[in-house]
Amino acid sequence: MGEKIKIGVVGLGIGRNHIANYKKHAGAEVVAICDTDEAKLSRVGDEHGIKNRYKSLGEMLAAHKLDVVSIATPNKFHAPLTIEALKAGCHVLCEKPMAMSAAEGRRMVETAKKTGRRLMINFSYRFMPVSLALKEQVDAGVLGEVYFARSIWHRRWGLPKFGGWFGIKKLSGGGPLIDLGVHRLDLALWLMGYPKPAAVLGSAYDKLAAPAAKAAKVEFDCEDFAVGLVKFKEGMTLELEASWAAHRPEAEFMETWIFGSKGGLVHRNVGGRYEFEAEIFAKEGNSRLAKRIVSFDQKVPSAMEHFVDCILAGKPHMATGEEGVKVMQILDGIYKSAATGKAAIVS
Ligand SMILES: NC(=O)c1ccc[n+]([C@@H]2O[C@H](COP(=O)([O-])OP(=O)(O)OC[C@H]3O[C@@H](n4cnc5c(N)ncnc54)[C@H](O)[C@@H]3O)[C@@H](O)[C@H]2O)c1
């Protein structure tokens, strides 16, 4: 193998997971890390043996000729940091949600086009054996013509870092819809072939987290539950639900149903845990037969390994910036409709 792909990781929360996954790839090397928090910089630097540590992306870019930058900061900084890294000639793997709005997402995609660099979004729920096995089946036509999807992520009580940036709208862009819903939305759209959103009807509520935040005297101004109904230009319909708090028994409940003219599928977590299974239901002869998918034992690369593989091979990567913008258009539409009480037209 020739020279390794040089990587810098910005934001060392889930960014530690990016480092661990890049380290699995023989063709990649994490040469620098960046975080505004000095204690995290030294802890993570020591943990992974990375000596180049920076408190700003600008300093990191000035000191190293990097091929790839991973952005894993609070959502507010995704767009500006991605654009800065692209302009410095780096490919970017940006965490989900790609940005605070579709307008910001479009600017990221335009910059990637202008600079001729890649932009990938970490829609990590695609990079699972169960998801990739399903996608293979869908692409082979088992569902026929897809017309409906229902995708859900509910938590009984799971407000990330309660009192921190996740619940402060000017830093996060929103609550569980933009945090969790984004994953289930991408998964459904990907399986549906990424249709174009036309109109969105949505509602958002804050019945459980707001009183809890008041009692705990912490800042919180996001929804704790949101729901959206999306109509697509191709004629399909999708329903999306996401919550950080809801009166239901499971700690985590994730489920995505897709219906087509020949079959239906479900992708869901098992027992409220981060374990997943999927089934396809298709008509066979005169009986409606539930078929289990068997090929879940394939080894799949993480999003980080996939990104490096594609750069090295010069082939297209999954989870593009353009797909990220469609996700943001739908999220924008749900928030807009929730605020206005009217359907939002997606343009
Ligand atoms: N794909 C997934 O499954 C997944 C999982 C968790 C989080 N995320 C996403 O990753 C992002 C980070 O989430 P987290 O849970 O790691 O948050 P976090 O708060 O734990 O970590 C964010 C880090 O970024 C640092 N930071 C803040 N501003 C910065 C800046 N301008 N430059 C450099 N560093 C800066 C903070 O000091 C902190 O260490 C979010 O966008 C979140 O939605 C994705």
The ligand as an SDF file (V2000), in Angstrom:
LIG
                    3D

 44 48  0  0  0  0  0  0  0  0999 V2000
  -23.8060    8.7640   14.2400 N   0  0  0  0  0  0  0  0  0  0  0  0
  -24.1450    8.5290   15.4980 C   0  0  0  0  0  0  0  0  0  0  0  0
  -24.6770    7.4620   15.8190 O   0  0  0  0  0  0  0  0  0  0  0  0
  -23.8860    9.5870   16.5450 C   0  0  0  0  0  0  0  0  0  0  0  0
  -23.8020    9.2320   17.8990 C   0  0  0  0  0  0  0  0  0  0  0  0
  -23.5570   10.2370   18.8240 C   0  0  0  0  0  0  0  0  0  0  0  0
  -23.4180   11.5690   18.4150 C   0  0  0  0  0  0  0  0  0  0  0  0
  -23.5210   11.8840   17.0910 N   0  0  0  0  0  0  0  0  0  0  0  0
  -23.3670   13.2780   16.6280 C   0  0  0  0  0  0  0  0  0  0  0  0
  -22.0240   13.6710   16.8590 O   0  0  0  0  0  0  0  0  0  0  0  0
  -21.9670   15.0400   17.2370 C   0  0  0  0  0  0  0  0  0  0  0  0
  -21.2820   15.1670   18.5840 C   0  0  0  0  0  0  0  0  0  0  0  0
  -22.0690   14.5110   19.5690 O   0  0  0  0  0  0  0  0  0  0  0  0
  -21.4040   14.0180   20.9390 P   0  0  0  0  0  0  0  0  0  0  0  0
  -22.4000   13.1650   21.6070 O   0  0  0  0  0  0  0  0  0  0  0  0
  -20.0600   13.4680   20.6570 O   0  0  0  0  0  0  0  0  0  0  0  0
  -21.2780   15.4200   21.6950 O   0  0  0  0  0  0  0  0  0  0  0  0
  -20.2490   15.7770   22.8550 P   0  0  0  0  0  0  0  0  0  0  0  0
  -20.7450   17.0340   23.4780 O   0  0  0  0  0  0  0  0  0  0  0  0
  -20.0040   14.5810   23.7170 O   0  0  0  0  0  0  0  0  0  0  0  0
  -18.8620   16.0480   22.0920 O   0  0  0  0  0  0  0  0  0  0  0  0
  -18.6660   17.1510   21.2710 C   0  0  0  0  0  0  0  0  0  0  0  0
  -17.2080   17.6070   21.4250 C   0  0  0  0  0  0  0  0  0  0  0  0
  -16.9780   18.6890   20.5190 O   0  0  0  0  0  0  0  0  0  0  0  0
  -16.1570   19.6450   21.1770 C   0  0  0  0  0  0  0  0  0  0  0  0
  -16.3290   20.9260   20.4900 N   0  0  0  0  0  0  0  0  0  0  0  0
  -17.3390   21.8110   20.6000 C   0  0  0  0  0  0  0  0  0  0  0  0
  -17.1720   22.8410   19.7490 N   0  0  0  0  0  0  0  0  0  0  0  0
  -16.0240   22.6060   19.0840 C   0  0  0  0  0  0  0  0  0  0  0  0
  -15.3100   23.3090   18.0710 C   0  0  0  0  0  0  0  0  0  0  0  0
  -15.7800   24.4390   17.5680 N   0  0  0  0  0  0  0  0  0  0  0  0
  -14.1540   22.7790   17.6250 N   0  0  0  0  0  0  0  0  0  0  0  0
  -13.6660   21.6280   18.1360 C   0  0  0  0  0  0  0  0  0  0  0  0
  -14.2990   20.9100   19.0900 N   0  0  0  0  0  0  0  0  0  0  0  0
  -15.4590   21.3980   19.5600 C   0  0  0  0  0  0  0  0  0  0  0  0
  -16.6190   19.6120   22.6240 C   0  0  0  0  0  0  0  0  0  0  0  0
  -15.6500   20.1250   23.5060 O   0  0  0  0  0  0  0  0  0  0  0  0
  -16.8830   18.1250   22.8370 C   0  0  0  0  0  0  0  0  0  0  0  0
  -15.7340   17.4640   23.3150 O   0  0  0  0  0  0  0  0  0  0  0  0
  -23.4100   15.5380   17.2140 C   0  0  0  0  0  0  0  0  0  0  0  0
  -23.6660   16.1520   15.9930 O   0  0  0  0  0  0  0  0  0  0  0  0
  -24.2430   14.2710   17.3690 C   0  0  0  0  0  0  0  0  0  0  0  0
  -25.5010   14.3840   16.7790 O   0  0  0  0  0  0  0  0  0  0  0  0
  -23.7460   10.9150   16.1740 C   0  0  0  0  0  0  0  0  0  0  0  0
  1  2  1  0
  2  3  2  0
  2  4  1  0
  4  5  1  0
  4 44  2  0
  5  6  2  0
  6  7  1  0
  7  8  2  0
  8  9  1  0
  8 44  1  0
  9 10  1  0
  9 42  1  0
 10 11  1  0
 11 12  1  0
 11 40  1  0
 12 13  1  0
 13 14  1  0
 14 15  2  0
 14 16  1  0
 14 17  1  0
 17 18  1  0
 18 19  2  0
 18 20  1  0
 18 21  1  0
 21 22  1  0
 22 23  1  0
 23 24  1  0
 23 38  1  0
 24 25  1  0
 25 26  1  0
 25 36  1  0
 26 27  1  0
 26 35  1  0
 27 28  2  0
 28 29  1  0
 29 30  1  0
 29 35  2  0
 30 31  1  0
 30 32  2  0
 32 33  1  0
 33 34  2  0
 34 35  1  0
 36 37  1  0
 36 38  1  0
 38 39  1  0
 40 41  1  0
 40 42  1  0
 42 43  1  0
M  CHG  2   8   1  16  -1
M  END
$$$$
